Amino acid sequence: MTDTSHTSTHDRELDVVVYGATGFVGALTAEYLANHAPADARIALAGRSRQKLESTRSGLPARAADWELVVADADDEAALTEMASRTQVVITTVGPYAKFGRTLAHVCAAGGTDYVDLTGEVLFARLSADENHELARTTGARIVHSCGFDSVPSDLGVHALYSKVNGDGAGDLTDTTLVVTSMSGGVSGGTIDSLRGQIDEITKDRAAAKMAASPYSLSPDRSIEPDLGRQNDMPLKKGSDIHPSLKGWKAPFVMASYNTRVVRRSNALRGYAYGKNFRYSEVMSVGSSPASPVIAGAVLAGLGAFVAGMAFKPTRFLLDKVLPKPGDGPSEKTRQKGHFTIDIYTTTSTDEHYVSRVKAKGDPGYAATAMMLGESALALALDRDALPSLGGGVLTPASGIGDALVDRLRGAGMEITARKV
C-alpha cells in the first residue's frame, strides 16, 4: 500500500489547494493568497467547473496565471481523494458543510492531508470529529474546522489570554467572557444557508437537537467534562460583572452558540490547560446608556424570533426573499470598510484580571475571513516546525495551529494581544 501518511506530505507537488475557488469567499481567499502567499508557494484552484475556475483565475493577480486548476465534484470521492493526495493542505469554502463537506474531510483525514474550512455548523463539526478524529491521529492529518470569523478570534483570543496568564504564573482561567466591542460587516448567504440546514436537522431529529444544545457538544469526551452547572451561551450580562471597567448591559452574540463550543473543545484537547473551572461565554456591546438593558433584551428577543421564523415554513418563505443567497456578498468598498474589535476578559484562580484583544480591518465574514483562512492554510503548509505538538486529529485553530497562526495573523496586520488589567 502506498504511504500517504502526514510525514510524507512535504514531498507532494502542491502546498495548498483552494476548493470552492469559484464561490464568493473562495475567490476572495484565492485573491488573498495571490497577494500575500510567498512567491514559491505552490497553489491550485479547485471546483466542479473548469470554465468557472478559468474565469476566477483570470481575475486574480498575475502571479496566479500559472496556478493549476483541479476539477472535482463534492460527491465524487475518487476525485476528492486524488486532489487531496497531491497537496499538503486543502482549503474548502464549499458549504453547507453538512451537505457538501463530509466526504472531503474524511478523505483528507484518511490521506494524511491537512484541511481547513469555515464551518459554523455544530452538527457537522461533531460528526466530523466522530468520523475522523482517531483516523486523523493515525495519519497525522490536522483537520482544523472553523478557521474564519467562526471561530479564529474567539479561539486565538482565549489562547493568547491563557498564554499570558500562564506565563505570569497567575493560575488558571475561570470566568471568561468575550465582548464584541465593535463590529461592522455583512452577513453571508452561505452562513444563512448553513443555518437553514441546521435548523431543519434539529427540528426533525430530537437527538440532533439535544446534541446542538449541549455546551460540550464538540468536546472529545463529554463524560469527563467538569460539572460547572448550567452554562448559558446566549446570556444578558451586566458589564461590571464582566470587568469593573465595563459599563451598561451586554447582549448575546449571534455566533456564541458555536464559538463557545469550539473554545471548550480547545481546552479539552489541550488537557484542560485553561483550567477545570473555565467558564466561557460571548456577548456584544450595545452601548453604555441607561437604555442598554432594554436594547440588550431586544437583541435577545430578536435573535429568538429570527430562529423561530426560520424554523416555521411560512415565515421562512418570506425571510428567504430578503436574506442574502449563497454566493452573494457585499461590494469591495463595503468589504474594505468593515472591521471588528473583540475583547476577552477573565478572572484567574489567583483572583487577577486579564484581557486579550483581537482586532482587524476588513469585513469580518469576507475580507478578514479570507485572511484568517488563507493564513491558517499557509501556517499548516509552511510552518510545520512551529505547529503545536498535539499532532493529528479533528482540531481547533488554537489546538491545531496555535502560535504559528498567531504569528502569521499579526504579520498580516491583525492585533492579538493580552495584558493584565
C-alpha positions in Angstrom: 0.0 0.0 0.0 1.3 3.5 -0.8 2.3 5.5 2.2 0.0 8.5 2.4 0.9 9.5 6.0 1.4 13.1 7.0 5.1 12.6 7.4 5.4 12.4 3.6 3.2 15.4 2.6 6.1 17.8 2.3 7.1 15.8 -0.8 3.7 16.5 -2.5 3.6 18.6 -5.6 1.3 21.3 -4.1 1.2 23.2 -0.9 -2.4 24.5 -0.9 -5.5 23.7 -2.9 -8.4 26.2 -2.6 -11.5 24.1 -3.1 -14.6 26.1 -3.9 -12.5 28.8 -5.5 -15.3 30.0 -7.8 -17.6 30.9 -4.9 -17.7 34.3 -3.3 -15.5 33.6 -0.2 -13.4 31.0 -2.2 -12.5 33.6 -4.7 -11.6 36.1 -2.0 -9.4 33.6 -0.4 -7.7 32.8 -3.7 -7.1 36.5 -4.2 -5.7 36.9 -0.7 -3.2 34.1 -1.4 -2.3 35.6 -4.7 -1.4 38.8 -3.0 0.2 37.5 0.2 1.4 34.0 -0.1 5.2 33.5 -0.5 6.3 33.6 -4.1 7.4 30.0 -4.1 4.1 28.7 -2.5 2.6 26.1 -4.8 -1.2 26.8 -5.1 -4.0 25.3 -7.1 -7.7 26.3 -7.5 -10.3 23.6 -7.4 -14.1 23.3 -8.0 -16.6 21.4 -10.1 -16.4 23.6 -13.3 -13.2 24.2 -15.2 -14.8 27.1 -17.1 -15.6 28.9 -13.9 -12.2 28.1 -12.5 -10.6 29.6 -15.5 -12.7 32.7 -15.1 -11.8 33.0 -11.4 -8.1 32.6 -12.2 -8.2 35.2 -15.0 -9.4 37.7 -12.4 -6.6 37.2 -10.0 -3.2 39.0 -9.8 -0.7 37.9 -12.5 1.2 35.5 -10.2 -1.9 33.2 -10.2 -1.8 32.8 -14.0 0.1 29.5 -13.8 -1.8 28.1 -10.9 -3.1 24.6 -11.7 -6.9 24.0 -12.0 -8.4 20.9 -10.4 -11.9 19.7 -11.3 -13.6 17.7 -8.5 -17.3 17.5 -7.5 -18.2 17.4 -3.9 -19.8 14.0 -4.1 -17.0 12.4 -6.3 -14.9 10.6 -3.6 -12.3 9.4 -6.1 -11.7 12.9 -7.5 -11.5 14.4 -4.0 -9.1 11.6 -2.9 -6.9 12.3 -5.9 -6.9 16.0 -5.2 -6.1 15.6 -1.5 -3.3 13.2 -2.2 -1.4 15.8 -4.3 -1.3 18.6 -1.7 -0.2 19.4 1.8 -3.3 21.4 2.7 -6.9 21.7 1.4 -8.9 24.8 2.0 -12.6 24.3 1.4 -15.2 27.0 1.3 -17.9 24.7 -0.1 -20.9 24.7 2.2 -23.2 24.0 3.8 -20.6 21.6 5.1 -23.1 19.0 6.4 -24.3 18.7 2.8 -21.1 19.1 0.9 -18.2 18.7 3.3 -18.3 15.3 4.8 -16.5 13.3 2.1 -13.7 15.8 1.7 -12.9 16.0 5.4 -12.8 12.2 5.5 -10.5 11.7 2.5 -8.1 14.3 3.9 -8.1 12.5 7.3 -7.5 9.2 5.6 -4.8 10.5 3.3 -2.8 12.5 5.9 -3.7 15.8 4.3 -4.2 18.9 6.4 -7.6 20.6 6.0 -9.2 23.9 6.9 -12.7 25.2 6.5 -15.1 27.9 7.5 -17.8 25.9 9.1 -20.0 27.2 11.9 -22.2 24.1 11.8 -22.1 22.3 15.2 -23.7 19.1 13.9 -21.2 18.8 11.0 -18.2 19.5 13.3 -19.5 16.9 15.8 -20.0 14.3 13.0 -16.5 15.1 11.6 -14.9 14.6 15.0 -16.7 11.2 15.4 -15.8 10.0 12.0 -12.3 11.4 11.6 -10.5 12.2 14.8 -9.0 8.8 15.6 -8.3 8.3 11.9 -6.5 11.6 11.6 -4.5 10.9 14.7 -3.2 7.8 13.0 -2.3 9.5 9.7 -1.2 12.8 11.3 -3.7 14.9 9.3 -4.7 18.1 11.1 -8.4 18.6 10.3 -9.0 22.1 11.5 -12.5 23.3 11.3 -13.7 26.9 11.7 -10.7 29.0 10.5 -12.6 32.2 9.7 -14.6 34.6 11.8 -16.1 31.4 13.1 -14.0 30.8 15.3 -10.4 32.2 15.0 -10.9 35.4 17.0 -12.6 33.6 19.9 -10.2 30.6 19.9 -7.0 32.5 19.4 -8.1 35.3 21.8 -8.6 32.8 24.6 -5.3 31.1 23.6 -3.5 34.5 23.9 -5.2 35.1 27.2 -4.1 31.7 28.5 -0.5 32.2 27.3 -0.2 35.5 29.1 -1.8 34.2 32.3 0.3 31.1 32.3 3.5 33.0 31.5 2.8 35.2 34.5 2.2 32.3 36.8 -1.3 33.7 37.6 -3.1 30.4 37.8 -6.0 29.1 35.7 -8.7 30.9 33.7 -12.1 30.9 35.5 -15.0 33.1 34.4 -14.1 34.3 30.9 -16.3 36.5 28.7 -15.7 37.6 25.1 -17.2 41.1 24.3 -17.6 42.2 20.7 -16.7 45.8 21.4 -17.3 47.0 17.8 -18.0 45.3 14.5 -19.1 46.3 11.0 -19.8 43.9 8.2 -22.4 42.0 6.3 -24.0 38.5 6.7 -23.0 36.0 4.0 -25.5 34.0 2.1 -23.5 30.9 2.8 -23.9 31.5 6.6 -27.7 31.8 6.2 -27.8 28.6 4.1 -25.9 26.7 6.8 -28.3 28.0 9.4 -31.2 26.7 7.4 -29.7 23.3 7.2 -29.0 23.1 10.9 -32.5 24.3 11.8 -34.0 21.7 9.5 -31.9 19.0 11.2 -32.6 19.8 14.8 -36.4 20.3 14.1 -36.7 16.8 12.7 -34.2 14.9 14.9 -34.5 15.1 18.7 -31.1 13.6 19.3 -29.5 16.2 17.0 -31.4 19.0 18.9 -30.1 17.7 22.2 -26.6 17.5 20.8 -26.7 21.0 19.4 -28.0 22.4 22.7 -25.2 20.9 24.8 -22.5 23.3 25.8 -20.0 20.5 25.4 -21.3 19.2 22.0 -17.9 19.4 20.4 -15.9 18.1 23.4 -13.8 15.0 22.7 -15.2 13.2 25.8 -18.3 14.8 27.2 -18.4 12.4 30.1 -15.2 13.8 31.7 -16.1 17.5 31.3 -16.3 19.2 34.7 -19.7 19.9 36.2 -19.9 23.7 36.2 -23.7 23.9 36.4 -25.9 25.5 33.8 -23.9 27.4 31.1 -25.9 29.9 29.1 -24.3 30.5 25.8 -26.7 33.4 24.9 -26.7 35.5 28.1 -27.6 39.0 29.0 -24.7 40.3 31.1 -24.1 43.4 33.2 -20.8 45.0 32.1 -19.5 45.4 35.6 -20.0 41.7 36.2 -17.5 41.0 33.4 -15.0 43.6 34.5 -15.3 46.7 36.7 -14.4 49.0 33.9 -17.3 47.9 31.6 -20.5 50.0 31.6 -24.0 49.1 30.5 -25.5 45.7 29.7 -24.3 43.3 27.0 -26.4 41.4 24.5 -25.9 37.9 23.3 -23.5 37.5 20.4 -25.2 35.7 17.5 -22.2 33.4 16.9 -21.7 32.5 20.6 -23.6 29.2 20.4 -20.9 27.8 18.0 -17.8 29.7 19.1 -18.2 28.7 22.8 -18.2 25.0 21.9 -15.0 25.4 19.8 -13.2 27.1 22.7 -14.3 24.4 25.1 -13.0 21.7 22.7 -9.7 23.5 22.6 -9.5 23.4 26.4 -10.3 19.7 26.4 -7.9 18.8 23.6 -5.1 20.6 25.5 -5.7 18.6 28.6 -7.8 21.3 30.3 -4.8 23.7 30.1 -7.2 26.7 30.6 -8.5 25.2 33.8 -11.1 22.8 35.1 -13.2 25.7 36.3 -13.0 27.6 32.9 -16.4 29.1 32.2 -16.8 30.8 28.9 -19.5 33.0 27.2 -19.7 35.6 24.4 -21.7 38.8 24.3 -21.7 42.1 22.4 -21.8 45.7 23.3 -24.9 47.7 22.7 -23.6 50.9 24.3 -23.5 52.1 27.9 -26.5 54.3 28.0 -29.3 53.8 30.6 -31.3 52.1 27.8 -28.7 49.3 27.3 -30.7 46.7 29.3 -33.7 47.3 27.1 -31.6 47.2 23.9 -29.8 44.0 25.0 -33.1 42.4 25.8 -34.5 43.4 22.4 -31.4 41.8 20.7 -32.1 38.6 22.6 -35.7 38.6 21.6 -34.8 39.4 18.0 -32.4 36.5 17.8 -35.0 34.2 19.2 -37.7 35.5 16.8 -35.3 35.1 13.8 -34.5 31.4 14.6 -38.2 30.7 15.2 -39.0 32.4 11.9 -36.5 30.3 10.0 -38.0 27.1 11.6 -41.6 28.0 10.5 -42.1 27.4 6.8 -44.4 30.4 6.0 -42.1 32.9 7.7 -39.0 31.3 6.2 -40.5 31.7 2.8 -40.8 35.4 3.5 -37.3 35.7 5.0 -35.7 33.9 2.1 -37.0 36.6 -0.2 -34.9 39.3 1.6 -31.9 37.3 3.0 -28.7 37.0 1.0 -28.4 34.0 -1.2 -25.4 31.6 -1.3 -22.7 33.2 -3.3 -24.0 36.7 -2.6 -21.7 39.2 -0.9 -21.0 42.9 -0.4 -19.1 45.2 -2.7 -15.3 45.5 -2.4 -15.7 49.0 -0.9 -18.1 47.7 1.8 -15.7 44.7 2.5 -12.8 47.0 3.0 -14.7 49.4 5.3 -15.6 46.5 7.6 -13.8 45.9 10.9 -14.1 44.1 14.3 -12.7 44.6 17.8 -13.1 41.8 20.3 -12.0 41.9 24.0 -11.9 38.8 26.1 -11.9 39.3 29.9 -11.0 36.7 32.5 -10.6 36.3 36.2 -7.9 33.9 37.2 -7.8 31.4 40.0 -5.5 33.8 41.8 -8.1 36.5 41.5 -6.2 38.5 38.9 -7.9 40.2 36.0 -6.6 39.9 32.4 -7.9 40.9 29.0 -6.9 40.0 25.4 -7.8 41.9 22.3 -8.3 40.6 18.7 -8.8 43.4 16.2 -8.7 43.6 12.4 -9.7 45.7 9.5 -12.0 44.3 6.8 -15.5 42.8 6.8 -15.3 40.0 9.4 -17.1 37.5 7.2 -15.3 38.3 4.0 -12.0 40.3 3.8 -10.9 39.3 7.4 -12.1 35.8 6.9 -10.2 35.3 3.7 -7.1 36.5 5.6 -7.7 34.1 8.5 -8.4 31.1 6.3 -5.5 31.8 3.9 -3.0 32.2 6.8 -4.3 29.1 8.5 -3.5 27.0 5.4 -0.1 28.7 4.9 0.8 28.0 8.6 0.0 24.3 8.2 1.8 24.0 4.9 4.9 26.2 5.5 5.4 26.4 9.3 5.3 22.8 10.4 8.1 23.2 12.9 6.1 25.9 14.7 2.8 23.9 15.0 1.5 22.6 18.3 2.8 19.2 19.4 -0.7 17.7 19.6 -0.3 16.1 16.2 -3.2 15.0 14.0 -6.9 14.8 14.7 -10.0 16.9 14.3 -8.7 20.0 15.9 -9.4 23.7 16.5 -7.4 26.8 15.4 -5.8 27.1 18.8 -5.0 23.4 19.3 -4.1 22.6 15.7 -2.2 25.7 14.5 -1.7 27.8 17.7 1.1 30.3 17.8 2.1 29.6 14.2 -1.3 31.2 13.2 -1.0 34.0 15.8 2.4 35.0 14.4 1.1 34.9 10.8 -2.0 36.9 11.6 0.0 39.5 13.5 2.3 39.8 10.4 -0.8 40.3 8.3 -1.9 43.2 10.4 -4.3 41.7 12.9 -3.9 42.7 16.6 -3.7 39.8 19.0 -2.6 41.0 22.5 -3.1 40.1 26.1 -2.4 42.0 29.3 -3.2 42.3 33.0 -5.8 44.8 34.0 
